[in-house]
Structures are given as structure tokens and as C-alpha cells.
Amino acid sequence: MASFLPNLLLLFSCFSLLIFTSVATVKTRPQIPIKPNKLVLKVQKDGATNLHVAQIYKRNPPVQFPFVIDLNGRFLSVNCENQYLSSGYNAPVCHSTQCARANPNSQMTCRTCSSSRTRLGCHSNACGLMTTNPVTRQSAMGELAQDVLSIPSTQGSSPGPMVQVPQFLFACAPSNIMQKGLPKNVQGFAGLGHSSISLPYQLASHFGFPAKFAVCLPSAPGQNGVIFFGEGPYLMNRGIDVSRKLTYTPLTIGRQGEYYINVQSIKINNKVVPLNTSLLPYSPKRGVGGTMISTTTPYTILQTSIFRAVTQLLINQLQGVPQVKPMAPFGVCFDAKKFASNKAALTVSSIDLVLDNNRNIWRLYGHNVIVQPSPNVACLGFVDGGLRPQASIVIGALQLEDNLLQFDLTNSRLGFSSSLLSRRTSCSNFNFGKSSTGAEESTESTDEP
């Protein structure tokens, strides 16, 4: 009996240790990484430039930075010369797998930086990428880089857990092309174009969801818009699915990865605008003509003859509204007080882009057509693009605001909603709330240190 008690105590101790170890193992077991099917970026409008900016988490540890949204950009361009600090940074060399992915249809450019010392964005035998400021059209040779990108997932009308792409490819761009025409503190351009290393394609490839994304731009500074990556539904507050009832039209890809649609005519108040229709088709061989969509163009740009035809028909239907001296960059402006009180003016300021042999219409009206640069002046939000622009029509950011545009790259089609205001919602109704990511927010300046 005396020997039985110590054995019993030993058995009890071992059993207790086993239970404790099992509990500790459960508590310390690493969480299984989630594999999201939809991601989101917060978008804001800059009042000084009328450009739209996405908040993106880069580096390790993650820091939030503002990037101008470039719908037709081929990749994420970053100013690496401005105090870039990250433990995850890597510069792939020329002829590497990453370099081949970044330059699938062109000859690789091997770049050796002329600086006497190696630094971020300046390495020997680096993979060169031509970087461009889409606002000023300045270009300069940059180099391919890799680092961590973090982005919120979502399953509803608000952001969910953050997920990461550990080796996200981007371009380090020279700081001298990042300093003109841009919002304050912007660190580069978020390229959404048709390219193997653009944001949509890298995110779809890494997480395994379809190559689709949707842009919903806010119409005023201080409001939050949203970009969705992945399949719908795209939910706003009150559970409104803004991806329902989209109209679809074929999407054509330009020679530099730009997005074009086939506008075949334009109507104002159901009257067809007399146009030189030979300007409307896109020519893939020459890379000219057609209708391109752009987020770095604040207002829609029309080839001169198209601009004159559109504005003349509008003026003819607004006989009772006095014109005033135009304010740059607009060509046709009206007395704002008379315009707002004229019911006919509100009707004819609706402009229809006719697509697909008259089967589909993208209707623009209200603040997507008329802009007020001053309290007493209301202008048509279209700009004369000259006689020989690259694209005959460039649909600008003003015309995209509070419209949902889904770019279905898998099926080469564009889904568009027309104005969400008619559905009693807007692009500002995705609930971002307060950030709970734990990531830092950048306070860096765009000036070089």
C-alpha cells in the first residue's frame, strides 16, 4: 500500500503534464492563413488635382502609402529613393524568372546604375523597366523590385482580415518623374492595366481567384471610394449589391495594356450627334482611334471634330441658357444660376454613349456631365483633345465617378452600372470605418531626403 501511493502520484503528474501540453499546443498553434476570394482598396479624390488615390500597404513591417490610380498602368511604380525601409525588399537580376515575367513580350533591358554605390532602385545587372508618369507623360528607366504587399480582404460591405503577397513585383521609379502634377505625399502609381505584373493580375495569380476587378470612384474629396479585386457580389451599406444589373460590352486591349470600348455613336436628349464615324473604331495596328477609359485624365477628352459636334448640339438645345466665358480647361460654360433653374438644361445634359450596334447605352448625366469650377459657372465636363490624339475619345475620371466598372479580364468584357445615384447608393457607401490593421500610416514627403 505504501508503494502504491507514490506510483499513483507519479501517474497523476504525467497525466496532468499531458493535458497541459495539449492545451498549450492548441493555444500556440499558428493560425491557418486565409485564402480570400475578394480584396479591397480604399480610394479618395484629391481636390487639388482631381486625381484619385488608393491607400496601399507596402513594405515589411507594412506602412500605408498613397498611390495615384492608373487604370492603364502596367505595374505598381514606387519612388524608392524616398527613405525606403523594408526587410522584405529584393532586386531581381536581369534574365531572372521575375524579369521574364515583367517583360513577357519584349526584350529584357539589363540596367547598371551609374551611381558609385548600390542603393534601392540602383543596382548592377538589374532588370530594367521603363516607368512613366501618366499625368506629365515623363518617362525614365527604373528597375524591377520585390517586396511585401498587404491588402484587406472582404466578404461583405466592410474590410476583413489583412492578407499578404510576400514577393509582390513592382518598379522602382526615379524620383524626378514623381514630383509634378501629383497629389501631396503620393509615392507612385497603382497600375491596373492588362499586364502580367499589374495589381489585378498579381493578386489573382497569388490568391487563385478570377482576373476581375471593379473600380468605384468617389465624386468628392473627403469621401471614400473602393476598388474590388475578385468576383462579385460587391456589397455596399444596407447589403446593396452594386454588381447586379451590370450592362456588359466587349473590352479591347491596347498595345500598351490600355482598356478600350467600342463607342459607335453619341446621343444627347435622344438626338444623334453628327460625327465622323471613321474616328470611332480602334485600330490595333496603328494604336490610334477608339474610346479609351482613363483614371489619370480628370475629364473626358474628345478629338476636336467630335468635341465641336457634341458641344454644338448641346448649345443648340440650350438656347435659353446664356453662355459665359469658358474657364480652362473647358471649352463651353454656362451661367450656373440659369442652368440650374432650367428644366430643359437638366434634360439635355444627359449624354448617351451608344455601344454594340445600338444594343447597349452607357448614360452620363448630372455631375458626370456638368462641372462647376466656380459658384457662378457651369461647364460641360469635356475637353478638346486636338486634331490627332492617340484615342479619339478618352473617358475621364469625372465621367467614371459614382459608376461601378467591372473589368472582367478573363472574359474580355467591361460591366458598367451607369450612375449608382439612381439606385440610391454611391461609391462612398462601402464601410471602411476606422483602420484596425495595425499598420503604420506614412507621413513621408515626396521630396527627396
Secondary structure as the mmCIF struct_conf table of DSSP 4:
data_model
#
loop_
_struct_conf.conf_type_id
_struct_conf.id
_struct_conf.beg_label_comp_id
_struct_conf.beg_label_asym_id
_struct_conf.beg_label_seq_id
_struct_conf.end_label_comp_id
_struct_conf.end_label_asym_id
_struct_conf.end_label_seq_id
TURN_TY1_P TURN_TY1_P1 ALA A 2 SER A 3
HELX_RH_AL_P HELX_RH_AL_P1 PHE A 4 THR A 28
BEND BEND1 ARG A 29 ARG A 29
HELX_LH_PP_P HELX_LH_PP_P1 PRO A 30 ILE A 34
BEND BEND2 ASN A 37 ASN A 37
STRN STRN1 LYS A 38 LYS A 45
TURN_TY1_P TURN_TY1_P2 GLY A 47 THR A 49
STRN STRN2 HIS A 52 LYS A 58
TURN_TY1_P TURN_TY1_P3 ARG A 59 PRO A 62
STRN STRN3 VAL A 63 ASP A 70
TURN_TY1_P TURN_TY1_P4 LEU A 71 ASN A 72
BEND BEND3 ARG A 74 PHE A 75
STRN STRN4 SER A 77 ASN A 79
TURN_TY1_P TURN_TY1_P5 CYS A 80 GLN A 83
TURN_TY1_P TURN_TY1_P6 SER A 87 GLY A 88
STRN STRN5 ASN A 90 ASN A 90
HELX_LH_PP_P HELX_LH_PP_P2 PRO A 92 PRO A 92
STRN STRN6 VAL A 93 VAL A 93
TURN_TY1_P TURN_TY1_P7 CYS A 94 HIS A 95
BEND BEND4 SER A 96 SER A 96
HELX_RH_AL_P HELX_RH_AL_P2 THR A 97 ALA A 102
BEND BEND5 ASN A 103 ASN A 103
TURN_TY1_P TURN_TY1_P8 PRO A 104 ASN A 105
BEND BEND6 SER A 106 SER A 106
STRN STRN7 THR A 109 ARG A 111
BEND BEND7 SER A 115 ARG A 117
STRN STRN8 ARG A 119 ARG A 119
TURN_TY1_P TURN_TY1_P9 LEU A 120 GLY A 121
STRN STRN9 CYS A 122 CYS A 122
TURN_TY1_P TURN_TY1_P10 SER A 124 ASN A 125
STRN STRN10 ALA A 126 THR A 132
TURN_TY1_P TURN_TY1_P11 PRO A 134 THR A 136
STRN STRN11 SER A 139 THR A 154
BEND BEND8 GLN A 155 SER A 158
STRN STRN12 PRO A 159 ALA A 173
HELX_RH_3T_P HELX_RH_3T_P1 SER A 175 ILE A 177
BEND BEND9 MET A 178 GLY A 181
TURN_TY1_P TURN_TY1_P12 LYS A 184 ASN A 185
STRN STRN13 GLY A 188 GLY A 191
BEND BEND10 GLY A 193 SER A 195
TURN_TY1_P TURN_TY1_P13 SER A 196 ILE A 197
BEND BEND11 SER A 198 SER A 198
HELX_RH_AL_P HELX_RH_AL_P3 LEU A 199 PHE A 207
TURN_TY1_P TURN_TY1_P14 GLY A 208 GLY A 208
BEND BEND12 ALA A 211 ALA A 211
STRN STRN14 LYS A 212 CYS A 216
BEND BEND13 SER A 219 ALA A 220
TURN_TY1_P TURN_TY1_P15 PRO A 221 GLY A 222
STRN STRN15 ASN A 224 GLY A 230
BEND BEND14 GLU A 231 GLY A 232
STRN STRN16 LEU A 235 LEU A 235
HELX_RH_3T_P HELX_RH_3T_P2 ASN A 237 GLY A 239
STRN STRN17 ASP A 241 ASP A 241
TURN_TY1_P TURN_TY1_P16 VAL A 242 LYS A 245
STRN STRN18 THR A 247 PRO A 250
STRN STRN19 THR A 252 ILE A 253
TURN_TY1_P TURN_TY1_P17 ARG A 255 GLN A 256
BEND BEND15 GLY A 257 GLY A 257
STRN STRN20 TYR A 259 ILE A 261
STRN STRN21 VAL A 263 ILE A 268
TURN_TY1_P TURN_TY1_P18 ASN A 269 ASN A 270
STRN STRN22 LYS A 271 VAL A 272
HELX_RH_3T_P HELX_RH_3T_P3 THR A 277 LEU A 279
BEND BEND16 LEU A 280 PRO A 281
STRN STRN23 TYR A 282 SER A 283
TURN_TY1_P TURN_TY1_P19 PRO A 284 GLY A 287
STRN STRN24 VAL A 288 GLY A 289
BEND BEND17 GLY A 290 GLY A 290
STRN STRN25 THR A 291 ILE A 293
BEND BEND18 THR A 295 TYR A 299
STRN STRN26 THR A 300 LEU A 302
HELX_RH_AL_P HELX_RH_AL_P4 THR A 304 ASN A 316
TURN_TY1_P TURN_TY1_P20 GLN A 317 GLY A 320
BEND BEND19 VAL A 321 VAL A 321
STRN STRN27 GLN A 323 VAL A 324
TURN_TY1_P TURN_TY1_P21 ALA A 328 PRO A 329
BEND BEND20 GLY A 331 GLY A 331
STRN STRN28 CYS A 333 ASP A 335
HELX_RH_AL_P HELX_RH_AL_P5 ALA A 336 ALA A 340
TURN_TY1_P TURN_TY1_P22 SER A 341 SER A 341
HELX_RH_AL_P HELX_RH_AL_P6 LYS A 343 VAL A 348
TURN_TY1_P TURN_TY1_P23 SER A 349 SER A 349
STRN STRN29 ILE A 351 LEU A 355
TURN_TY1_P TURN_TY1_P24 ASP A 356 ARG A 359
STRN STRN30 ASN A 360 LEU A 364
HELX_RH_3T_P HELX_RH_3T_P4 GLY A 366 ASN A 368
TURN_TY1_P TURN_TY1_P25 VAL A 369 VAL A 369
STRN STRN31 ILE A 370 SER A 374
TURN_TY1_P TURN_TY1_P26 PRO A 375 ASN A 376
STRN STRN32 VAL A 377 LEU A 380
BEND BEND21 GLY A 381 GLY A 381
STRN STRN33 PHE A 382 ASP A 384
BEND BEND22 LEU A 387 ARG A 388
BEND BEND23 GLN A 390 SER A 392
STRN STRN34 ILE A 393 ILE A 395
HELX_RH_AL_P HELX_RH_AL_P7 ALA A 397 LEU A 400
TURN_TY1_P TURN_TY1_P27 GLU A 401 ASP A 402
STRN STRN35 ASN A 403 ASP A 408
TURN_TY1_P TURN_TY1_P28 LEU A 409 SER A 412
STRN STRN36 ARG A 413 SER A 419
HELX_RH_3T_P HELX_RH_3T_P5 LEU A 420 ARG A 423
TURN_TY1_P TURN_TY1_P29 ARG A 424 ARG A 424
HELX_RH_3T_P HELX_RH_3T_P6 CYS A 427 ASN A 429
BEND BEND24 PHE A 430 PHE A 430
BEND BEND25 LYS A 434 LYS A 434
BEND BEND26 THR A 437 THR A 437
STRN STRN37 GLU A 440 GLU A 441
BEND BEND27 THR A 446 ASP A 447
#
